[in-house]
């Protein structure tokens, strides 16, 4: 039996809670499919309204702009992913095995979670790989941070950082290594599929090779302390 998950989102992310209505859920659902299909730069409220069969004004009642939708989706994904780590490592006692499991979860394909029929996690994972950094690589990152819009990402890094400390309590840089694991898993995945000469995995495009690389990198760092 799967655990039911309710994700409570930061109210600063939206004007009206999109999970409170069918239209709001459709905005989330079609935002994911449209951003995945067209890319974030080409994504507009006009295209989203046409996709849903509503008006741009209706979408603006929920979100101030498309950037807020991207930050919302990223925050939602990180909260969901933190739950996945907890669920899949709950019965793992050995910290090294636990950290390897976390690395594998970060690096391999995500399956759509049928419990959330208005969010396709498989597509959202691909968006996070290709577009996720755009949620915080902005001029307004400081202001967004004041409103704690990136708290789910920070919480996830803290969780992974704690697993790292379980493996080696003397390690000095657990959060830095945690963010490195996350970002490298995504960048190397993107490079593997789109800029293969920047990786050693472009020829076979095997996620297992990327998993092995990250495990080697992380545990080599932990052994040096």
N, C-alpha and C positions, 0 to 999 in steps of 0.2 A: 504493500500500500504506500503510495506517495504522500508526502506531507503537503498540506495546503500552504501556500505562501501568499501573504498579502503585503505588498510593498507600499509603504507610506512615503510619499514624495514631499520634498521641500516645497512649501506653498509659494516661495519666491520664484519658482520655476514657471508658474502659470498664472493666468488671470482667472480662469475657472478650471476646476479639477477635471481633466479629460476623462478620468475613470468614472465620473459621476453620471455620464449619459452615453447613449449609443453613438451619438455624433462624435463625442470626444474620443471614444474608443476607436471609431472609424478614422479619426484624424491620426491617431497613433499608428493604427494598422497600415494605413495607406502612406503615411510618412515613411515608414520603414521600407515598404516595397518600392516607393518612388525614389527615395534617396539611394537605395541599393541599385536601382535600374539606371538612374540618370547621373548620380553623383551629387554631392551637396551643393556645388557651385551652380548647377543647372536647376536645382530644386527651388520652386517658388510656391507661394500660397495660391497663385492663380492655377498652376498645374495641379496642385493638391485638391483645390476646390472642384476642378473638372473631373478629377479621378473619383472623388467621393460623390459628386452630383449635388454640391451645395454652393454657397457663395463664399468669396474671400472674407467678407464681413463676418460670417459665421465663425471662420477659423480664427480671426483676430479677437473674437470674444474669449478664446481659450489661451492663445499665445500671442505675446507682444510682437514677436518676429521669428524668423526661421532659425536663428541662432539659439533661441530659447528652446525650440523643439529638439535641436541636436543635443544641447546640454541635458535636457530632460531624458532623452533616450539613452545617453551615455550614463547618466546617474542611475536610471532604471536598470541598465545592464549590469553595472558594477554591484548594485545591491543584490540583484538576482544571482550574479556569479559568486558573491560572497556566500550566499546560501548554498550554492552548489558545492563549494569547498567544504563547508560544514557538513553537508549531507554525505559527501563521498569520503570524507576522512574521519567521520565520527567514531568508527570502530578501529581505527589504525592507531596503535600504541607507539610503535617505533617512529621517532621523529624524522629519521632519514627517509623512511618509506613514505611518510606523510608528505614531506617536501617534494619528493619525486612525483607523487600523485598530483600535487598542486601544479608542478611544472607541466605535467602531461595534460591536465585540464586546460591550462592556459594556451597550450601549443597546438592541440588537436581540434578537429572539427566539432562544432557544437550542433547538437540535434535540437530541433524545435520542441519546445515544452508544450504539450497539449493542454496543460492546465491554464495557460494564458493564451486564449484563442485570438486576442487582439494584438499580440506581439509575437512575431516570428523570430525567436532567438537565434536561429541559424543565420537568417539574413542580417539580423542586428549585429551578430558577431563579425560578419564581413564588413559591415559599416564601421564598427569600432576599429577594426584593423586599418581600414583605408581612410577613415574620416575622423576617428575619435580624438586625435590630438588637436583638431580644429576647434574643439569645444573649449580649450583653455589657451591655445596659442593665439591670443587676441589682445588688443589694446585695453579692453575692459576687464582683463583677468583679475586685476586687483579688486575692482568693485564687485565682480561676481564672487570672488573669494570671501569678501566681507559678508555676503549673504549665504555663505556655506554651501554654494552650489556644487562644490567638488568634494563634499564630505564623504559621499559613498566611495569615491576613489581612494581617498585618504584612509577610510576605514578598512578597505580591502588591503591596502599596503600595510597597514598595522597588523592585520591578521596574518599575512604572509611573513612579515617581519618577526612576529612572535614564533612562527614555525621555524624560521631560520635560527632564532635564539635557542629554541629547543634542541636543535642540532649542534649548536656551538654557542653556549652562553657567553663566551669571551669575545665573540665577533663584534667588531666596533661599528659596523655600518649596516644594520639589518634593514632599515627602511630604504636606504639607497640601493641595496641589493634587491629588495622587493620590487621597487619601481623599475630597476634595470631588467629584471626577469620579465615583467609585464610588457614593457616597451620593446624589449628585444624579441620576445615571442611574436609580437605583432609586426614589427618592422621586418624581421627576417622572413616571416610568412609572406608579407607583401613583396619583398624583394625576390623571394623564391619563385613567386608566380608572375611577377611583372618586370623585375630587373634582375634576372638570374645571375648575371656576371658579378653582382655584389654579394653573392653567397656561394657556399659550397654545395648547395642543395638544389640548384637550378636544373641540373640534368635529369634527376629522377623525380624531383618534386615530392619527396616522401616526407611526411610529417614526422615519422619515426626518427629520421636523421636529425631533424631539428630538435626533437626531444632529447636525443642523445647529446647533442652539442650543448644545450642549455644545462643539462644535468652535469656534464663534464665541467663546464665553466663555473657553475655555482659551487659544486663540491670541491673543486680545486681551490677556489677562494676561501672556503670555510676551513680547509685543511691547513692553510698557511698561518692561521692564528695559533 
